Amino acid sequence: MEKIVIESENIKWFRDRLLSWAEDNLRDYPWRRTSDPYAILVAEFLLQRTDADTVKPIYETFLSRYHTIDDLAIAPIHDLADLLQPLGLFFRAERLSETAKIITKEYEGEIPQEEKELLKLPGIGKYTARAIVSQAYDKPAAVLDTNVARIIERFFGIKGGRVKSRCKILWNAADTVAPETEVGHWNLTLLDFGAKVCTARNPKCKVCPVSSRCNWFNFN
């Protein structure tokens, strides 16, 4: 794998300005107001390939109906599928049900704290596993989605592969850029910055706090 070299001073500058931006600009969602592993696992399943605003009302209904992982494990699959139907992707309900059953049986109802254990569960890939451990257990696990990939590629002048979520270069860069502590907060900062400022189309470069050193802004 190609090794990405990024100047530590540039990383610190980038972090400081984005974290300052985050103080007043992070979006508010119910799953961001909790560190409960079950609630976060549910949220991350529902958020897969789905807009957060669409997920919000279904997430709240879901937790009011299935209070615990044990409740979810015994829920009839057709009831679960009906609830999640507005989100599409029927297999999401199946995988969530299967995961709940495995956690109840093999992990005594405790959501695994390690990425490698979460990756063994149906429907959980690298992004979802890292989102769960960083948000629920404060583990130093960076995430990479299209928003994060876009920010890293633009600011640092890195060219990743076509499928960003599988690009080892970009995962390596995401790990390199992330701070050593409070990585969950950092992940949310990047996600929201990509959604609100460094957008795919018509990015708001004139109000971007990192544009003065952004490779894409200065050399395109």
Secondary structure, DSSP 8 states (H G I E B T S, - for coil): -------HHHHHHHHHHHHHHHHHH----GGGS---HHHHHHHHHHHTTS-HHHHHHHHHHHHHH--SHHHHHTS-HHHHHHHHGGG--HHHHHHHHHHHHHHHHHSTT---SSHHHHTTSTT--HHHHHHHHHHHS--------HHHHHHHHHHHT----SSGGG-HHHHHHHHHHS-SS-HHHHHHHHHHHHHHTS-SSS--GGG-TTGGG-HHHHH-
